[in-house]
Amino acid sequence: MTATTGPDERQDMSRTSMVRLEAIAKAYGDHQVLTDVSLSVASGSVTALIGPSGAGKSTLLRCINLLERPDSGTIEVDGDLLDLGHRVPAKDLAALRRRVGMVFQSFNLFPHLTVLRNISLPQERVLGRSRSEADARSRELLERVGLADKAEQHPSRCSGGQQQRIAIARALALDPQVMLFDEPTSALDPELGLEVLAVMRELAAEGMTMIVVTHEMQFARDVSDHLVVMADGRIIEDGDPRQIMSDPTHERTRQFLRAVLER
Amino acid sequence: MDVLRALVSGVPLTLGVTACAFVLGAVLAVPVLLMLRSRVLGVRVLARVAVDLVRGIPPVVWLFILYFGVTFGGWQFSAFNAAVVGLGIISAAYLTEIYRGALRGIHVGQWEAGQALGLSGMTMFRSIIGPQAWRIALPTVATYAISLLKDSSIASVIGVTDVMFNATAETRQGENGLVVLGIAAAVYIVLSVPLAVVSRMLDARMRAAVAR
């Protein structure tokens, strides 16, 4: 969990885009949550999505796997284009979600299943793996997130940080091409957040394409190689994290960074 | 002793009406629940009206309607069937509401996690939502089953020879009403208390399993 590829080394990686959003718009009634949002995320990159609360970060993230339906725009994941102005066929929705893993702020493990079943059941039902195949993969992933000994327990017996690492393992078990993280450490004590961030750093080092809504500025600066700042349903800055953090072009970004960094 | 024997001879029918009506209601409540949660407004309204209508009519009226009112040519319900169908329909209405409450008790994150993982609706229902809803619903369902056991005594008015029917008959034959009905009460208690105990044990076991 120590070796982390720095952003600089990763610049050389192939920059084909893994996720591309074009002109995404979303309104709840009169309230425009997302306005003309376009974003391209390179394969193997780590994108940090930051901004004040209510900026639409989580909504945008949830649009990528269509937990939220945008009113218009297109989403392209690994070359497959979905036009959201039309009804998305169930088959395309399933294909999209198969490629995109998601980790939630509140973990959302299944409380009535053991840790092992939490990770194995989706593999069996979604990928058609056999029970033994799925269990083997689950144990391997539990090992990786440092929780091999928790396999037979129920989630309620695990700490928040452990539950979040299990949730990461559950998402990874389906071999996604992109991982979405929706404020993965916000519900955790700082100390427990660290163990989750460590797993995420490792994942980033392995070249997983990640999009992370976060308030962890250190993670955004040290691990991400792409920073996106949102405010009022729009992307106001999009580029190199260190560049933006040291010299933001937008007054709104400056304000926000001052607020979070001075805490 | 003869009185007790007479009342106990009604136990199989009391249990039979209760069990059949409960199973009918528990099964019937599932499609009604799905209708209540339908995307189509008309379907929701239909289900809502049906549930309120069924619950708004007293059980004894239902049984009379089914037993005396429903005939097709020469066919009509036997007393037992009328009791089962009547109490079954009423149970369905109540159990629909109980199921609905249980579903509401499940965190929205459970649905979202399932969706994000790409689980099918069927898998969600059978493996994720169903088992959790069942745990939430169990104590209330058991309470309903116990009240149904007692309410099944209403079947005696259309001639189902259950515990209550035999109690009434014994009283009419000149036995001391207080004694007979006291025994009837005791029989119902003996039947319902184990139900309560079993449901509490199940509940405790499921809680322990999750907290392991």
Interface residues (C-beta under 8 A of the other chain):
Chain A: N65 L67 A94 R97 R98 V100 G101 M102 F104 S106 F107 N108 L109 F110 P111 H112 L121 P122 R125 V126 Q153 H154 S156 R157 A167 R170 A171 L174
Chain B: H107 G109 Q110 E112 A113 Q115 A116 L117 G118 L119 S120 T123 S127 I128 P131 Q132 R135 A209 V210 A211 R212
